[in-house]
Amino acid sequence: MLIKYKKSFEKIAMGLLSFMPDEKEVKKLQTTIKEYESNDDWQLFLWKEEDILGALGVRFEDETIVIQHISVTPSHRNQGIGKQMIQALKEQYGEKYNICGNEQTKEFYEQCHA
C-alpha cells in the first residue's frame, strides 16, 4: 500500500533514498528530505506491506507528475514492488495527471508502463 511520508518515517525514507545513485551523501539526502517536507509540489510516498519496503518521490508540475525517486530495499527487489508503487500512483492520480519519469527514473518507469 502506498502511504504518504510523515516525519516519523524520516530515517527509513533516508535509508531507502540512499539507494538512489545521486543520493549517496548524507548532506544531499538531508536536503532532499527537507525539500519533500517543505515543498508542496514534492510528495514522498512509502510502500508498506508488513514493513516499509520502498519509497517513491514525485514532483507535481502543472498537469504532470514527474517520478524523481524510486527505491526498494535490496532484499525485496525483483518482486514487482517498484511496479506496484507506480501502479498505485497511477490509480491515485492518473485521471488528473500525466505521469512520467525524470532522467534517473525514466527507463524504469517505461519498463513498468509497457
DRENPA-154745 format. One record per residue: residue number from 0; residue in one letter; z, y, x of N, C-alpha, C, O in turn. Coordinates in steps of 0.05 Angstrom, whole numbers, padded with zeros to 5 digits. Each point is the difference from the previous one (the first is absolute). Layout:
N
NODE	pos	code	nz	ny	nx	caz	cay	cax	cz	cy	cx	oz	oy	ox
NODE	NUM	a	Z	Y	X	Z	Y	X	Z	Y	X	Z	Y	X $
...
END
This chain:
114
NODE	pos	code	nz	ny	nx	caz	cay	cax	cz	cy	cx	oz	oy	ox
NODE	0	m	00000	-00023	00017	00000	00023	-00017	00000	00025	00018	00014	00001	00020 $
NODE	1	l	-00030	00018	-00027	-00002	00026	00014	00021	00018	-00010	00002	00006	-00024 $
NODE	2	i	00016	00004	00042	00021	00018	-00008	-00003	00026	00017	-00010	-00001	00022 $
NODE	3	k	00020	00023	-00033	-00001	00025	00015	00022	00001	00021	00022	-00010	-00004 $
NODE	4	y	-00029	00022	00027	00018	00003	00022	00024	00017	-00009	-00003	00020	-00014 $
NODE	5	k	00027	-00028	00024	00024	00017	-00003	00012	00002	00028	-00004	-00017	00017 $
NODE	6	k	00019	00038	-00014	00013	00006	00026	00017	-00024	00010	00002	-00005	00024 $
NODE	7	s	00009	-00010	-00042	00017	-00023	00007	-00017	-00022	00014	00012	-00018	00012 $
NODE	8	f	-00038	00019	-00015	-00018	-00020	00012	-00012	00010	00027	-00019	-00012	00010 $
NODE	9	e	00029	00035	00000	-00012	00013	00023	-00004	-00019	00024	-00022	-00001	00011 $
NODE	10	k	00043	-00014	-00003	-00002	-00017	00024	-00021	-00022	-00005	-00015	-00007	00018 $
NODE	11	i	00015	-00005	-00041	-00019	-00021	-00007	-00028	00011	00001	-00018	-00012	00012 $
NODE	12	a	00014	00036	-00024	-00027	00012	-00001	-00009	00007	00028	-00023	-00004	00007 $
NODE	13	m	00041	00015	00010	-00008	00007	00027	-00007	-00026	00016	-00019	00001	00016 $
NODE	14	g	00034	-00022	-00020	-00007	-00025	00013	-00028	-00010	-00008	-00015	-00009	00017 $
NODE	15	l	00009	00010	-00043	-00026	-00009	-00009	-00022	00019	00010	-00021	-00010	00009 $
NODE	16	l	00025	00036	-00010	-00021	00018	00010	-00004	-00002	00030	-00022	00006	00010 $
NODE	17	s	00042	-00015	00004	-00002	-00003	00029	-00021	-00021	00008	-00008	-00001	00023 $
NODE	18	f	00000	-00016	-00041	-00021	-00020	00005	-00028	00013	00000	-00019	-00012	00010 $
NODE	19	m	00017	00036	-00020	-00026	00014	00000	-00005	00010	00029	00018	00010	00013 $
NODE	20	p	-00043	-00012	-00004	-00006	00007	00028	00008	00029	00008	00009	00005	00022 $
NODE	21	d	-00012	00014	-00040	00006	00028	00006	00029	00008	-00005	00008	00023	00003 $
NODE	22	e	00009	-00042	-00011	00028	00006	-00007	00020	-00014	00017	00022	-00006	-00009 $
NODE	23	k	-00029	00001	00034	00018	-00015	00018	00024	00016	00010	00021	-00011	00004 $
NODE	24	e	-00025	00037	00001	00021	00017	00011	00020	00009	-00021	-00008	00006	-00023 $
NODE	25	v	00033	-00006	00030	00021	00007	-00019	-00003	00028	-00011	00003	00004	-00024 $
NODE	26	k	-00010	00015	00041	-00003	00028	-00009	-00023	00002	-00021	00002	00014	-00020 $
NODE	27	k	-00024	-00028	00025	-00023	00000	-00018	00009	-00013	-00027	-00007	00010	-00021 $
NODE	28	l	00021	-00032	00022	00010	-00013	-00024	00018	00018	-00016	-00002	00002	-00024 $
NODE	29	q	00020	00012	00037	00018	00018	-00013	-00015	00023	-00014	00006	00008	-00022 $
NODE	30	t	-00027	00002	00036	-00016	00021	-00012	-00015	-00010	-00025	-00002	00013	-00020 $
NODE	31	t	-00009	-00037	00022	-00014	-00013	-00022	00018	-00003	-00024	-00007	00007	-00023 $
NODE	32	i	00031	-00018	00028	00019	-00005	-00022	00008	00027	-00013	00001	00002	-00024 $
NODE	33	k	00004	00018	00040	00007	00027	-00010	-00023	00011	-00018	00006	00012	-00021 $
NODE	34	e	-00031	-00017	00029	-00022	00009	-00016	-00001	-00014	-00027	-00005	00013	-00020 $
NODE	35	y	00010	-00039	00020	00001	-00015	-00025	00023	00010	-00018	-00002	00000	-00025 $
NODE	36	e	00024	00008	00037	00023	00009	-00015	-00003	00029	-00011	00011	00006	-00021 $
NODE	37	s	-00026	00010	00036	-00001	00029	-00008	-00026	00009	-00012	00000	00021	-00014 $
NODE	38	n	-00022	-00035	00018	-00026	00009	-00010	-00006	-00014	-00026	-00002	-00025	-00001 $
NODE	39	d	-00001	00040	-00020	-00005	-00012	-00027	-00027	-00015	-00001	-00004	-00017	-00017 $
NODE	40	d	-00014	00024	00035	-00027	-00013	00000	00000	-00027	00016	-00019	-00014	00000 $
NODE	41	w	00041	00008	00013	00003	-00025	00015	00020	-00018	-00015	00021	00009	-00008 $
NODE	42	q	-00028	-00034	00004	00018	-00019	-00013	00001	-00026	00016	-00020	-00010	00010 $
NODE	43	l	00044	00000	-00006	00004	-00025	00014	00011	-00020	-00020	00019	00005	-00015 $
NODE	44	f	-00032	-00028	00015	00008	-00022	-00018	00008	-00024	00018	-00010	-00003	00022 $
NODE	45	l	00028	-00013	-00033	00009	-00024	00014	-00007	-00024	-00018	00001	00002	-00024 $
NODE	46	w	-00007	-00024	00037	-00006	-00025	-00015	00025	-00017	00001	00009	-00008	00021 $
NODE	47	k	00002	00002	-00045	00024	-00015	-00001	-00004	-00026	-00016	-00010	00000	-00022 $
NODE	48	e	00017	-00021	00035	00002	-00026	-00014	00030	-00006	-00001	00014	00014	-00014 $
NODE	49	e	-00004	-00033	00029	00029	-00002	00003	00010	00021	00020	00021	00012	-00004 $
NODE	50	d	-00037	-00008	00025	00006	00020	00020	-00024	00020	00000	-00020	-00005	-00013 $
NODE	51	i	00023	00026	00028	-00022	00019	00003	-00017	-00011	00022	00009	-00004	00023 $
NODE	52	l	-00035	00000	-00029	-00018	-00013	00019	-00023	00017	00009	-00013	-00006	00020 $
NODE	53	g	00009	00029	-00033	-00023	00017	00008	00004	00029	-00008	00018	00007	-00015 $
NODE	54	a	-00035	00010	00027	00000	00028	-00006	-00028	00010	-00004	-00019	-00010	00014 $
NODE	55	l	00015	00028	-00032	-00026	00011	-00007	00004	00031	-00003	00013	00009	-00018 $
NODE	56	g	-00025	00006	00036	00003	00029	00000	-00027	00013	-00008	-00021	-00007	00010 $
NODE	57	v	00023	00025	-00029	-00025	00013	-00011	00003	00030	00000	00022	00011	00001 $
NODE	58	r	-00045	00002	-00002	-00002	00029	-00002	-00018	00006	-00024	-00022	-00010	-00002 $
NODE	59	f	00032	00027	-00016	-00015	00008	-00023	-00017	00025	00007	00011	00020	00009 $
NODE	60	e	-00037	-00022	-00014	-00018	00023	00005	-00017	00004	-00025	-00019	-00016	-00004 $
NODE	61	d	00024	00035	-00012	-00015	00005	-00025	-00001	-00025	-00016	00021	-00009	-00011 $
NODE	62	e	-00044	-00003	00008	-00004	-00024	-00016	-00001	-00026	00017	-00010	-00020	-00010 $
NODE	63	t	00019	00022	00034	-00002	-00023	00019	00028	-00007	00011	00016	00018	00005 $
NODE	64	i	-00011	-00043	-00001	00023	-00010	00014	-00010	-00012	00026	-00017	-00019	00000 $
NODE	65	v	00026	00029	00022	-00008	-00010	00027	00023	-00017	00010	00023	00009	00003 $
NODE	66	i	-00029	-00034	00003	00020	-00018	00011	00003	00007	00030	-00020	-00004	00015 $
NODE	67	q	00043	00013	-00007	00005	00008	00028	00013	-00021	00016	-00006	-00003	00024 $
NODE	68	h	00024	-00013	-00036	00015	-00020	00014	00001	-00025	-00018	00004	00002	-00024 $
NODE	69	i	-00008	-00025	00037	00005	-00025	-00014	00010	-00020	00020	-00012	-00004	00021 $
NODE	70	s	00035	-00008	-00027	00013	-00018	00020	00016	-00021	-00015	00012	00004	-00020 $
NODE	71	v	-00013	-00028	00032	00015	-00023	-00011	00016	-00012	00024	-00010	00000	00022 $
NODE	72	t	00034	-00010	-00028	00015	-00012	00021	-00016	-00023	00013	-00014	-00014	-00014 $
NODE	73	p	00016	00011	00040	-00017	-00020	00014	00004	-00028	-00011	-00020	-00015	-00002 $
NODE	74	s	00044	00008	-00006	00005	-00028	-00010	-00012	-00005	-00028	-00001	-00022	-00009 $
NODE	75	h	-00009	00044	-00004	-00012	-00003	-00027	-00029	00008	-00001	-00011	00003	-00022 $
NODE	76	r	-00001	00000	00045	-00029	00007	00001	-00017	-00023	-00008	00008	-00023	00002 $
NODE	77	n	-00033	00029	-00009	-00020	-00020	-00008	00008	-00016	-00025	-00008	-00023	-00003 $
NODE	78	q	00025	00036	-00014	00008	-00013	-00025	-00009	00016	-00024	00008	-00005	-00023 $
NODE	79	g	-00025	00026	00028	-00011	00016	-00022	00018	00023	-00009	-00006	00012	-00020 $
NODE	80	i	00027	-00006	00035	00018	00021	-00009	-00013	00028	00002	00002	00016	-00019 $
NODE	81	g	-00017	-00011	00040	-00014	00025	00002	-00020	00004	-00023	-00002	00022	-00011 $
NODE	82	k	-00012	-00043	00005	-00019	00001	-00023	00015	00005	-00026	-00009	00015	-00017 $
NODE	83	q	00032	-00028	00013	00017	00004	-00024	00009	00029	-00002	00001	00011	-00022 $
NODE	84	m	00007	00001	00045	00009	00028	-00001	-00023	00018	-00009	00004	00018	-00016 $
NODE	85	i	-00028	-00023	00027	-00023	00017	-00008	-00006	-00005	-00029	-00007	00020	-00015 $
NODE	86	q	00008	-00044	00005	-00006	-00006	-00028	00021	00014	-00018	-00008	00011	-00021 $
NODE	87	a	00033	-00012	00029	00021	00013	-00016	-00005	00031	-00001	00005	00012	-00021 $
NODE	88	l	-00013	-00001	00043	-00007	00029	00001	-00023	00006	-00019	00001	00020	-00014 $
NODE	89	k	-00021	-00037	00015	-00023	00004	-00018	00008	-00002	-00030	-00008	00016	-00016 $
NODE	90	e	00026	-00035	00010	00009	-00003	-00027	00016	00024	-00009	-00002	00008	-00023 $
NODE	91	q	00017	00004	00041	00017	00022	-00007	-00016	00027	-00001	00006	00016	-00018 $
NODE	92	y	-00025	-00013	00035	-00014	00026	00003	-00030	-00001	-00003	-00013	00021	-00002 $
NODE	93	g	00001	-00044	00000	-00029	-00003	00001	-00015	00014	-00023	-00023	00006	00003 $
NODE	94	e	00036	-00002	-00025	-00013	00014	-00023	-00004	00029	00006	-00020	00012	-00009 $
NODE	95	k	00038	00001	00024	00000	00028	00005	-00012	00008	00027	-00009	00023	00004 $
NODE	96	y	00010	-00041	00015	-00007	00006	00028	-00020	-00019	00011	00000	-00024	-00006 $
NODE	97	n	-00016	00034	00024	-00016	-00018	00018	00019	-00007	00023	00015	00017	00009 $
NODE	98	i	-00017	-00041	00000	00018	-00009	00022	-00018	-00008	00024	-00020	-00013	-00004 $
NODE	99	c	00028	00022	00027	-00015	-00006	00024	00019	-00002	00024	00023	00007	-00002 $
NODE	100	g	-00033	-00017	00024	00016	-00002	00025	-00007	00023	00018	-00021	00013	-00003 $
NODE	101	n	00038	-00007	00023	-00007	00019	00021	-00011	-00015	00023	-00007	-00023	-00002 $
NODE	102	e	00004	00036	00025	-00012	-00013	00023	00016	-00024	00010	-00012	-00019	00010 $
NODE	103	q	00038	00018	-00015	00016	-00023	00008	-00001	-00022	-00020	00001	-00024	00007 $
NODE	104	t	-00002	00030	-00032	00003	-00020	-00021	-00026	-00007	-00015	00000	-00018	-00016 $
NODE	105	k	-00021	00033	00022	-00026	-00004	-00014	-00010	-00028	00000	-00007	-00012	-00020 $
NODE	106	e	00007	00000	00044	-00011	-00027	00003	00016	-00020	-00017	-00012	-00017	-00014 $
NODE	107	f	00039	00018	00015	00016	-00018	-00015	-00004	00004	-00030	-00002	-00018	-00015 $
NODE	108	y	00002	00044	00007	-00004	00006	-00028	-00027	-00011	-00010	-00001	-00011	-00022 $
NODE	109	e	-00020	00014	00037	-00026	-00010	-00009	00000	-00030	-00002	-00014	-00011	-00017 $
NODE	110	q	00028	-00003	00035	00002	-00029	-00002	00014	-00008	-00026	-00008	-00020	-00013 $
NODE	111	c	00029	00034	00006	00015	-00006	-00025	-00016	00008	-00025	00003	-00013	-00021 $
NODE	112	h	-00019	00033	00024	-00015	00011	-00023	-00025	-00016	-00007	-00010	00001	-00022 $
NODE	113	a	00001	-00016	00042	-00026	-00015	-00004	00003	-00022	-00020	-00019	-00015	-00005 $
END
